[in-house]
Amino acid sequence: EMKASSLDDAVIVASDTPPIKEKFTIDFTVSGIEIDASVFLGINTETFGNLELGSMLHSKNILPCLLSAVDDAKFTGLSVSVSDMIPPKLSGFIDGGIDH
């Protein structure tokens, strides 16, 4: 949302005009993304020891069975690196001069 300036020394002053709303798009391309995540899992050894092996053999049950023994889970680290990024392109402004 944009409005004309309300400062006394502004070049353009129009205090009674309604605000202008702009919707625009930012397009960008990145390549060579590497993500490293560190996760802390607090596993209840008693619950984990009591898991039935038969139910884990069904591929759709493996994750829910293992997660049932997790008492706590936290992301402890996150690193993202990008090897190349094409400069962003802005488009969709009301004023055509800003699109270029």
GIUR-V279919 format. One record per residue. RES is the residue in one small letter. SS is DSSP state (helix for helix, strand for strand, loop for the rest). NEAR is the number of other ideal C-beta (glycine too) atoms within 8 Angstrom. Layout:
res = <RES:RES>
ss = <SS:SS>
near = <NEAR:NEAR>
//
This chain:
res = <e:m:k:a:s:s:l:d:d:a:v:i:v:a:s:d:t:p:p:i:k:e:k:f:t:i:d:f:t:v:s:g:i:e:i:d:a:s:v:f:l:g:i:n:t:e:t:f:g:n:l:e:l:g:s:m:l:h:s:k:n:i:l:p:c:l:l:s:a:v:d:d:a:k:f:t:g:l:s:v:s:v:s:d:m:i:p:p:k:l:s:g:f:i:d:g:g:i:d:h>
ss = <loop:strand:loop:loop:loop:loop:loop:loop:loop:loop:loop:loop:loop:loop:loop:loop:loop:loop:loop:strand:loop:loop:loop:loop:strand:strand:strand:strand:strand:strand:strand:strand:strand:strand:strand:strand:strand:strand:strand:strand:strand:strand:strand:loop:helix:helix:helix:helix:helix:loop:loop:loop:helix:helix:helix:helix:loop:loop:helix:helix:helix:helix:helix:helix:helix:helix:helix:loop:loop:strand:strand:strand:strand:strand:strand:strand:strand:strand:strand:strand:strand:strand:strand:strand:strand:strand:strand:strand:strand:strand:strand:loop:loop:loop:loop:helix:helix:helix:helix:loop>
near = <6:6:8:9:8:7:6:3:3:9:3:6:8:6:6:3:7:3:7:8:6:9:4:8:6:7:7:9:6:9:8:8:9:9:7:8:8:8:8:9:7:8:9:9:6:6:10:9:6:6:12:6:6:5:9:11:6:7:4:4:10:9:6:7:11:10:7:8:11:11:6:7:7:6:8:6:7:8:8:8:7:10:7:7:8:7:5:7:7:10:8:8:10:4:6:6:5:7:9:4>
//
